[in-house]
């Protein structure tokens, strides 16, 4: 599995989200304490950046229509979205966050 360094852990606010890219793929990074989660950064409902939304518990909420996605699985937890977003594998090496675009199963 190929990983790309995308940022440092400290670049992601604890309980927050930032947007980045792995190659040309937009990725939203969510940090909860020492854990970092990576989701496709485009809402499956309205095609806007999820990284401009808010994190609540284990949910990332889209800013436009309020679609909510589980940060671990990418599955929608609230309407209007009905399709999940891809989630990607994250690895922490020291202070660096690395992401693989290979989808988690």
N, C-alpha and C positions, 0 to 999 in steps of 0.2 A: 504494500500500500504506500503510495507516494504522498508525502505531507509537504505543505508550504507554510513557512513562517508568515504570519499575518500581522502580529502586534505583540506587545507585552501585556501580561495579565493586568498590570496597573493602568493600562490605557482604557480598560473597560470598567466603568463605575460599578461597584458592588450593588447588585439589584437593578442594574441598568443594561442598556443595549447600545451597541455601536454598529455601524455598517462598514464593510470592507469588501474587497474582491479577492477571489482566488482565481488567478488567470483572468478570464472575462466573466466569471460567475459571481453575481452579487451574493454576499453572505452576511447575515445578521448574527452577531456574537452577543450572547447573554451571559452575564456573570452572576453566580450565586455563591458568595464566599469563595472557596478555593476551586469551585467547579465552573467550567465554561462550556456553553452549549452553542452549536452552530446550526442555523436554519437557513434555508433559501430566503433571500431578502426581498422576495416579491410575493405579495399577498395572492393567494389562489383565487380570491374573489374579485378584487378590483385592480390588480396589477400595479400597486404602489408599494413603496419601500416599508417593510415591517420595522426596520431599524429606526424609523421616525415615530414609532408607537411607544407604548408604555409596558413595563413588566409588572405583573401582579402575581405574587406567589410563583407558581410554575407555569404562568401563562404570559404570552406576548400578545398584546392587543393592537390590532391595526388602527391607525389614527383616523382613517377615512370613514369607515362604516362600522367599526367596532368588532370586526371578526376577531376571534381569539384562537390562539394555537398553543398546544402543549409544547413547552420548550424541549422536552425529552423525545417526543415522538413525532412532532409536527402535525398531529391530528387536530382538526378544528374542535374547539370545546364550546363554541358559541357561534350563532348565526351572525351574518348571512353566509359565511364560508361553509362549504360542504366538502371540499377536497383538501387533503393535507398538503403541506409544503414539505419538501425534502429536508431531512436532517443529515448532518455530516459528522464524521468522526473528528474529535478534538484530542490533541495530545499536548500536555504541558511539559516543557523541558526547561528547567530552571525558571526564569521569568518569562519565557517566550511561549506564545500560543501558536500551535501549528494545527492546520486543518487539512484533512483529506476529503476530496470531493466524492470518494467512494461512499455510497449511501449506507447508513447503518441498517441492519435488518431488524 
